[in-house]
Amino acid sequence: MAKDKIAYVCSNCGQESAKWMGKCPSCGQWNTFKEIRIAADSGSQAAKSAGMTMRHGGAATMFGGQHSDADAKPMNLKDISAVDEPRIDMMDEELNRVLGGGMVPGSITLLGGEPGIGKSTLTLQTILNMKHRRVLYVSGEESAHQIKLRADRLAKGQAMLKGTSTGDVASLAGTPPENAFGHITILCETQLEKIFSHIQQVAPELVVIDSIQTIATESVDSSPGSVSQVRECAASLLRFAKTSGIPVILIGHINKEGTLAGPKILEHIVDTVIQFEGDQHYMYRILRSIKNRFGSTSELGIYEMLQGGLRQVSNPSELLLTEDHDGLSGVAISAAIEGVRPFLVETQALVSTAAYGTPQRSATGFDQRRLNMLLAVLEKRVGFKLMQKDVFLNIAGGLRVTDPAMDLSVLAAVLSSNVDTAIEQGWCMAGEVGLSGEVRPVSRIEQRIAEAEKLGFQHIIIPKYNNHSFDHKKYKIEIHPVRKVEEAFRCLFG
C-alpha cells in the first residue's frame, strides 16, 4: 500500500516545497510554510466518485449533463458549432449584467467580498427569486435556523419593495406559504464527500457553497481553509460542474490585503470571479466582475443595502448627487462611465493650509498617486501653488471610480476649494488630463452627454477632440469643448 506524501505549502501564496523553508521564494513571506499530509490516491477522489456515480445509473441524463472526460476526443476547430451558450436567468438585472447575460450551465462562479458586506444576503436573495429552479444551498458557517430567519426577512423586504399587499407581506413576515421556499433545500455540512452524496439525492439545478473556505475533503490531511483543502475542494467542484452541467456558486473570503483568500489557483480554476465591494458605513454596494470567461469584465452592478435586503439601483446618478450644493465650494460633477453604464459622480475636495510641516494628501474613492500627479499638473501648468497646503479628496457615496475622465472634475473641485469659489449649478465635465495640461479625449462621449442632459444639466465641458465625433443638434445641453485645463477653468470661473 502506497505511503502518504508529506509536503510543505505556503499558507500565503500556495507555493509547494519538498522541505520546510523559513522564507517563501515566491511571495517573500517568513514562516508561512505548513506541513500537510496528502493521501496516496488523493487526485480529486471526491469528484471522481461523484462523476462515476453520475455517469453510471443515468444521473448525468437526469441532470441534463454534458459528455464526461471519458467521451472526449480531438475535434477540428471548423467542425465545432458556434452556438451561444444558453443562459440561466438569475432574476436579477444587475447580477445578469455582471455575469454577461445570465449564468452559463456547468459554470462555476466565485463571489468574494469583505465580512458583512452582503455576500450571503445577495446569494440567498437571488435564489429566493429563482422559483423555477431547484437549488441546494450548502452552508458551512450558519445553521439552518439562521438561514430561515434571513430568508423570512428578505422575503418580507422584497415584498415591500415590489408593493405587495399588506396581507401578503404579513404572511411572508410570519409563516410564508409552502411554495415560497419550496424550491430551496438547505444543507449544513462541511465534508465534501457527504455534500456530493446529498447532491445525488436532491438532484438540484443550482448549487451554492457558503463558503469554500469551510469545506474539507477526507483525501487531504489538513484543516479546512488551508491552501491544499481549498485547492482540492475547488478542483472537485469544478469537475462536478463540468461533468453534470449544474452551475455552482462559491462564496469566498478575502484576506487583510483585500484579495481572495486561499491559493491564487482558486481564481484560475473558476469561470467567473465577482467582487462585492463597498463600505459597510455606506448604503451602496458595487458588484464588479474581475474574471469572466463568458462575458465582459467591465460590467458593473450597483445595489442599495436596506433593512429588508439589497435593492437594485437602475439609475445611480440620482442617488450619487446631493440634492443641493449651491454656494458650496470644492464640489464638481463628473460624467463617468463604469463598464457600459454612464452615471454622474460628485467629487468633493478640501484645500487648507498645512497645520504641520509636511502637507497631507488624502483621497477616498480615487487613486492616491493619480491625485498627486494632477496636483503637480495644477501647480506646474496652471500656476496654483499647493505645496504648502493639505488636499483632501472624496468621491461622494462611498464609490471607488477608476475612470480617467474624472481628472477634470478633480482639478476643478481642488481649484474651487482653493479659491473658495463655488461652481455654478448645472455644470458637469468629462476629460482626462495629461502631464502637459492638455485635456485628452475620453470614450463614449455621447453616453456621458445624454446622461447629463437627462438629469437636467445645462452645460458640459468635454475634450475638444471629442467635439467632432457626434451630432450636436440632437442635444439641448450646451457643450463647451476645451483643449487645455486653463480653458476649462475660464468656463467655470470666468
N, C-alpha and C positions, 0 to 999 in steps of 0.2 A: 504494500500500500504506500502510495507516494506521501512524502512528508510535506507538512505545511511550510509555506515560504515566509521568511522574515524579511521585511522591507522597511525602509525609513522614508517618510513622506513629510515634506514641509507643510505645516498647517496654514501657512500664509499664501503660497502660490501653487502648491501641488507638486513641486519638484521631487522626483524619486531618487533614491540613492541606495546602493547595496550596503553601505555602512553609515554610521552616525557621523554627522559633521556639525561643528559648532556654528558655522555661518553658512547660510544658503547661497550657493553660487549664482542662483537665478535672480532672487529678489534682494539679496544682501542683508536679510534679517538674521539676528542671532538667536540661538536656542529655540528654533521653530521645528526642528526635525523630531518626529514622533515615531516610535516603533509600532508597526502594525503586523498582524499575522494574517496571511491570506491562505485560504484553503487551497488544496492541491488542484481541485477542479472547480474554481470559482467563476470561470468565464460567463458571467451573467446567467447563472444556473436558474435563477427565478424566472427570468424572461424566457429561457429555453423551455422550461417545463410548462410555462403558460402558453407559449407558442405551440408546443406539441399537443397540449390539451385542446387548443382551439382548432388545430388542423385535423385532429382525429376526433370524430364524434360530431362533425358538422357545425361546430361552434363558429368557425370562420364564416360559414354561409349565413348563420343566424345573425352575426354582427354586420353582415354586408362587407366582409373583409376583402382585402386585396390578395394578390398572389404572395406566397411566402418566399423565403430565401431559396428553398429547395426547387422552386419552379423558375427561378431567374435564369435567363440565358442572354447572351450577347444579341444586340439588335442594332441594325443600321439606323443612323440618325434620320435618314429620309423616310424610313418606314414607321417612325413613331408619330402618332397622331398629335396634333397641336390643339386639342380641345381644352378649353379653360377648365380649371378645377372647379367643381361645384362648391358653393359656399353655404355655410350654415349661418342663418340669421340669428344674431345674438340678442335681438330685440332691444338693442341699444345703439342709437345712431352714432354716438361718439366712439364707442368701442368698435363698431363695424368700420368706421372710417380709419381708425388707427391700425386695425388688422388688415386693411386693404379691401374691404367689402364684405367681411364676414370671416368665419373660421373655416379652414380647409379640413375636410375629413382626413383622419390619420395624422394630423399635425400635432406638435407638442409645443405649448406656449409657456413661457416663463414670465411671471408677473412679480416684480420686485418693488421694494419701497421701504421707507423708514418705519419703525414700530409705531403703530397707532395712526398711520396716515390714511388707512381705509382700504387695505388690500382685500381682507376678508369680507368687508362690507360690500365692496364693488362686486366681488365674485358671487356672493350669496344673492345680492340684489339682481344680478344678471340672470342667474339660473332660476330665480323665482318667476321671472317673466317668460322663461322658455317652457311653457306648459305643454308644448307639443313634443318634448323630448324627455326620455328617461335619463336622469342624472344621478350619478353616485358621488357624493361629497365625502371624502376621506379626511378626517380631522385628526391630527396628532397632537394638537395643542389645547383644544377645548372639549368639553363634554357635550353630549347630545342635548342636555337641558339648556346649556348656554346658547347653542346654535338655534334651538327652538325659540328662545326668548328674543334673539336678534331677528329671526325670521318674522316673528309676530310684529316686532317694532317696524321693520322695513315694509311689511305688507300694509300696515296702517299708514305709514308715511307716504307710500306710493299711491294708496287710495286717496289720500287727501290732496296730493299733487295733481291727480287726474280728475279731481272734482267728483269723486264717488259720493253717493248719497250717504246721509248720516247713519242709516241702518246698516248699510254695507260696511262702513268704517267701523262701527261698533262690533260687528261680527268678526271683522279681521283683527280688531284690537283684543277681543276676548277669546272666543273659541272659533277659529277660522273654519270655514266649510271644508269637508274632506277633500274636495277636488282642488283646493288652493295649494296644498303642498304634496299632493298625491304622487306627483311625478319625480319627487326628490327622495333619495334614500341616503340616510346618514350612517356613516361607519366610523367609529372611533378606534383606530388601530394604527400601530406604528411598524408592524412587521410586514415586510414586502410580500413574502410568500403567502401570508394569510389574506392580504389585500387582493392578490391575483385570484385566490380561491373564491373570495366573495364576488369578484367581478364575473366569474363564470356563472355564479348563481343569479346575480341581479340582471346581467346582460344589459348594461347601460349603453346609452348613445353618447354620453359625455362623462368624463372622469375628472374630478377636481381633487388635487392633492394639496392639503394645507397643513404643514408645509414640507418641502422636500428635505429640509434640514432635520426633521424629526423622524424620518423614515429610515429603517435599517434592514439589512438583509443578513441572513444567517451565514452566507458564504464568506463574509468579511468579518474578522475578529477585531472590531474597533467600535467605539461609541458612536451613536447617531450624531450626524452633523460633521463628522470628520471628513477629510478630503477623500479617503477611499470609499466611505459609505455613500457620500453624495454622488461620486462618480459612478459607482456600480449601480445604485438605485436609478439614477437618471438614464444610464445606458439600458437597463432592463425595461424601464417605462417607454423609452424610445422604440425598442424592439417590439414591445407590445402594441404601441400605437401604429407602427408601420405594418405589422402583420395583420392587425384586426381592422384597421380603418377607423378606429374610435379616437377622436381627438382627446388630448389630455391637457389640462391646465395645471401648471405647477406654481405654487406661491413660494417665493424665496425671500430669505432675509438679506440684509445688507450689513456690511461691516462699518467700522468707525470712519473709514475713508469715504464712505458713500457708495462703494461699488458692491456688486452682488457677492454675498459670502459663498465660500466654497472654492473649488478649483476653477480656473478660467475655462477649462474644458466643458464645464456645465453650460456656458453660453454658446460654445461651439456645437454642442450636441443638439440643442433645441432648435426649432424652426423660427421661432419668434421670441424676442426679448422685449418686454414692455416695462417701462419705469413709471411708477406712480409717484409724482413729485408734489411738493407744496409744503408750506409752513403750517404746523399744527395750530398756530395762533391766527391764521387767516382762514377764510371760508373757502377759498378756491383750491382746486386740485387739478394738476396737469397730468394727463396720460400721454406719455411720449414713447414712440417706438424707436428702439436702439438698433434692433436687427429684425429683418422681416424677409424671409425667402419668398413670400407670396405677395409682396406689396412694397410700397414706398416707405422709407424710414423718415420722411419729412412730415408725416402727418401728426396732428396734434388733437387731443380731446380735452375739453375743459368741463369740470364739474364744480358744483357748489355744494359744500358739505352742510347739510341741515340736520335737525334733530331726528327726522324720520328717514335719513339716508342721503344718498347722493342725487342731486338734480342736474340734469344735462343743461349746459349753458349753450344755447344755439346762437346767441348774439353777445359775445363777451365784451364788445366795445361799450355798450351801455352800462355795464357793471364796473368796468375799469376806469371810467371817467367820473370824477366827482361832480356833484350837481352844480356847484358854483365856485369858481376860483377867480372871480372878477376882483381886480385890485391886489391880488397876491403875487408877489414877485417870486421868481425861481420855479415857475411851473410852465412846462411846454408840452404840447401834444404831438405825438409822432404817429404816422400811419405805418404800422409794422405788419409783417407777414410771418407767420409760423406755419410751416407746411404749405398748405394751399389756402389757408384762411387768413384774410386781412382783418385786422382789428386795430383800433386806436388805443394807444397807451399813454398814460400820463407820466411824464418824467419830472421829478422834483429834485431841486438842488438847493443847497445852502452853502454860502461862502461867507466866512467870517475871519477876523484877524486871529492869527495863531496865538493861543494863550501860552504856549511853550516854545522852546527854541526851534523844534522841528515841526513843520506843518503836517497835519493829518490828511490822508486821502482815504476815504471810505466809500464803498459802493455796495448797494444792496440790490440784487437782481440784475446787475450789469458787471461785465468783466473789468476787474480792477486794473489790469495792465492796459486795457484799451482806454480807460478813463485817464490814466497818466499820459498816454500818447496824445489824446485830444486836448488835455490841458497844456501840453508842450506846444501843440499847434496854435492854440489860442494865444499863448504868450509870444511865440516867435513870429507868427504870420500876421496876427491881428494887432498885437501890441499891448495887450492887457497883462499887467504884472500880477501873477498869482503865487509867486514863490514863497511869500510870507503869509499866506492865508490858508486856512483849513477849508477843504472842499468835501462836502458830503452829498452823495447821490443816492436816490431811491426810486425804484420803479414801483408805482402805486399798485396795490392789490396783491402784493406778495409774489408776483410773477418773476420769472427769470427769462429775459429776452436776449437772443443772440443775433438778431437781425442787424446787419451793418447799417441799414437805413436809419437806425436810431441815433447815429452820430450827430446829425444836425440838431436834433431836439436836445441832446445832452449839452452841446455847446450853447444853445440858446437859453436853456434853463440856468446854466452856470453864469452866463453873462447877465441874465436878468436878475439873479440874486446878487451878483457883484455890484451892479449899479443901482440895485433896489428899485427897478422899474418893471412893472408888470407887463406881460404880453397881452395884447387886446384879445378879447374873446372872439371866437370864430376863425382863429388861425391854427393851422396844423402844418406839418412839414414831413418830408421824407428825403433822405440823402446821405450817402456815405462820404466821409471827409478824408481826403488824402493828406499825406505829410506836408505837401506844399500849400495846403489851404484850399485846394480845389474841391468842388462838390462833385463827386463821381456818380455815375448813373446807377440806378437800382432796378431790380427786376419787378415785373408785374405792376407797372406804374398805374395802369388803368384800373386795376382792382383797388389800389390804395385810394385813388381819386374818387371812385364810386362809393367806397365805404365812408369817406369823409363827407361827401355830398349827402349821403343817406342820413347821416347823423346831424345835419344842419349846419355844417361849417361853410363859411363864405369864402375863405382864402386858403390856398395850399401852396407851399413852396416846394418845388421839385428841381432836380438837376436839369440844366439846360440841354444836355444830350438827350434826355427822355422827352423833350418838348415836341419833337417831330415824329414820334412813333405812334401817335394816336390822333383821333379826330376830336378837336376841341369843341365842335358845335354841339355834341350830344351831352355836354356837361354845363350846368348852370353855375358851378362854383368857379370863382376867379383863380386862375392858375398863374403863378409867378415863377418863371424859370430863372435860375441863378447859376453862375459859373464858379463863383468863389464864395467863401464864407462871409466876407465883408458885404457882398450884395445881399445876402440873406439877412444880415443884421440891419442893413438900411431899410429893408422891407418891414422888419418887425419893430424897430425903434426909431425910424426916421433919420 
